[in-house]
Amino acid sequence: MDVLSYHLVPKMEKINESEKNRILKKYGINSSQFPKLKINDPAAVALEAEAGDIIKIEREDKTGKYLTYKVVVGK
């Protein structure tokens, strides 16, 4: 089963290095300050993420759409 296509899982994607740097600069933080996503999480495995990658998550609720970010960390 593809976890990323499951209807309860929000849209997720790895961001590239230039977008990662833009986001870090925009918020004035370093990547360790993002919420964590373990490397063995099924979504991280499906995205073939490595430690240090930033995952962009697009969520939607009754108030609208919003973005959040998580950094992939080791076990």
Protein Blocks (a to p, Z undefined) as FASTA:
>chain_A
ZZklpmklccdddddfklmmmmmmmnopafklpccddfklmklmmnopaehiacdddddd
fkbccddddddddZZ
